[in-house]
Amino acid sequence: LEADLRTMFNEIHQELESELSEDSELKSMATYYFDGKGKALRPVIALCIGHAFNVHMNKANDEELMKKQRLVAIISEMIHTASLIHDDILDHAETRRGKASVNQVWSSTKSTFAGDYVIAVCSKLIARTDNQEVIMLLSNVLTDLVQGELQQMQNKKEEEERFQDYIDKSFNKTASLMAYSCQANAVLSGASEMECNAAFAYGKHIGISFQLVDDLLDFVSSADQLGK
């Protein structure tokens, strides 16, 4: 797993740069956050689930299968990072992971296009999984992300409605990506429907829990302590 992560960011750079000219400003913007300094939580979870199901299904040595599962992990990191770019623009953020945020280095307009470009490349990679069910699952993540951003801008008056809206928003913005990535790698391994649903639930609960803790830390910790 450690070896996979070491080379993952190089592969992401290659995918983003493959259709751009050498001195393209878009290349610099699109790769700016792919510096290996993030937690890489999402690809780690996707790879671990994939490995677990490969062993369960007696496919631990299937290199073609592992290549596709690795692609799902890469897609999860790229979608997450594209959402960070758009979040920083909306929040007028000044820093991200100890350096100036992308919208501070370049304009908000240019940064928006950079985030859009990362998503566009992700769409091509999703098609490369060559599995219709996986394509549908990972496409759900993109629609959920947009819904989550809009939910964040809305306020519910009733306390119970506010809490449920928060949970729904947390799923759409964070847990959806983890849940569908886990499910996608279970599907690729040939797991049963019940097992694939269990993989989805696993990613969903980790994602919502992660978002709850992350939001709490925003209130009690500084940006330097969080590394954001």
N, C-alpha and C positions, 0 to 999 in steps of 0.2 A: 504493500500500500504506500509506504514511504517513497519508494522508487517511482510509483505512478504519479504521485503529487509533484515530485521534483521535475518531471518532464512535462507535466500537464500545462503549465503556463507557457512553456516554449511552443507547444502545439497550438495553444490559443492564439499566440502572436502570429504564428504561421497562417492560421485560418483567416485572421483579420487582415493580414498584410497581403494575402495571395492575389487579390484583385486590385491592389492600389499601387500607385507609382512610388518609387523609392523615397522621394522627398515629400510625400503627401502629408499635409497637416492633419487630415482626417486619421491617418495611421497613428500619429502621435497622440491624438485625442482618444481614439478608440482603445489604445493599448495602455493608456496612462495609469489606470487602476489595476492592471494585470501585472503587478510587480512582485507577486509572491508574498506580500506582507499581510494578506488577509487570513482569516481563520480556516478557510477552505472547508467549512463544516459540511456544506451541502454535498460536494463531491465525495467527501469521506464517507458520509452516511450512505450515499448511493452505491459506492463501491463495496462497502461492507455488506450491505443487503444483497448485492449481486453475488459476492463471494459466498455468503451463507447459503443462498439458494443453489448456487452451482454445486457446492458440496452435497447439499441435500438431494439434488437431482443427478448426482454422479456425473457432473459435467465440469469438474474442477480443472480439467486440462484442455477444455475446448477454447482454443485461442481466438477463433472467429467470434464466438459468443462473448468472450471477455473484451474483445476489441469494441464490440457494439455497446457493452455496458460501460466501458470507459468513455465512449462517446456521450452517453447519457450523463455521466458525471461532469464532463466538460461543458455540455449544454447547460447543466444546472448552475455551474459557476458563472457562465457567461450571462445567463438571464438575470441572475442575482446582481451581477456587477452593472448591467445595463440599468436595473432598477435603482441602484445606488446613484448612478449618474443623474437620472431623472429626479430622484429624491433631493439630491444636493442642489439642483437647480430650483426646485419648488421651495425648498427651505432656505435658500440663499446662504448655504453653508460656506464656511470659510476654510475649513480643514477636513481632511479625510485620511485616516491612518498615518497621522504625523506629518502630512505635507499639505500644501495648498490644494483645495478642492478643484476639480476640473473646471467648474464655472468661474473660479477666480483666475485661473491661468488663461482660459479662453472665455469668450462671451457666452452668455446663457443660450443664445440662438445656436451657436456652433456646437456647444456641448449637447444640446438637444438632438442635433443631427448625429452626433457621435453615438449617443445612446440608441437612437433609432437604427444606426448602422450595425451595432452589435446585435440587436434583436434580429435584423435582417439576415445576418450571417448565421445566427442560431436557427432560423427557419430552414436554411439550407442543410444544416447539420442534422436537424430533426428528420428531414426527408431521407438522409443518408442511413438512418437506422434500418430502413427498408422493411419496417413492420407496421402495418396499418394501425393496429391497436396502440402501439407505442406512439405513433405520430398523433393520434387523437388524444392520448393522455397528456403528452407534453404540450399540445396546443391549448389544452384547458388552462395551463399555467399562465399563458399570456393573457387570456381573457380575464382570469381571476385577478391578475396584477392591476389591470385597469380598473376593475370594479373596486378593488381595495383602496386605490388612491382616491376614488370618488367618495367612498364610504368615510374616509378619513376627514373629508371636508364637510360632512354632514353631522348634525347633532340631534340626538333623540331627547325628548323632554322627560319621559318616564325613566326612573332609575333602572328598572328591569330591562327596558328596551335598550338603554345605553350599554348595559353590560353585554347583552346578547349581540348588539351591534359591534361592540369591541371584539368579541370572540370571532364573529364572522369576518370582520376586517382583518384580524390577525391571521385567520386561515388564508384569506385571499392574498394578503401581502407577503406572508412568510411561509406558513405551513403548506400551502398548496404546492409550492415548488418541491419541498421535501417529500410530501406524500406521493405526488405523481412520479417523481424520480425513483423512489423506492418501488412503487408499483410497476413502473416501466421495466426496471431491471429484473423484477420477479417474473414478469410476463416473458421477457427474453429468455429466461432460464427454463421456461416451460412449466412453471409452477401451476397448481390448480387454481381455480377461481377463488376458492376460500383462502388459499395461501396468498394470492395476489391482493385480495381485500385486506388481509392481515398486514401485509407490507405497507399498503396505503395508510391504514390506521396507525401503524408504528410511526411513519413519517409525519402524519398529521399531528399526533400528540406531542412528538418531540418539537415540531415547529411551533405549535401554540405555546408550549412551555417555554421555549427559547424566547419567543416574543414577549411573554409576560415578564420574564427576568430582565430582558433587554430594556423594556420600558421602565421597570422599577429602577434599574441602574441609572437611567437618564435623570432620575430625580435625586439620587443620592451620591452620584459620582461625577467627577469632572471629565471633560473630553480627553484630557491627557491620560487619566487613569483608564478610560475605556478604550483608548487607542483609535477613536473615531476621527 
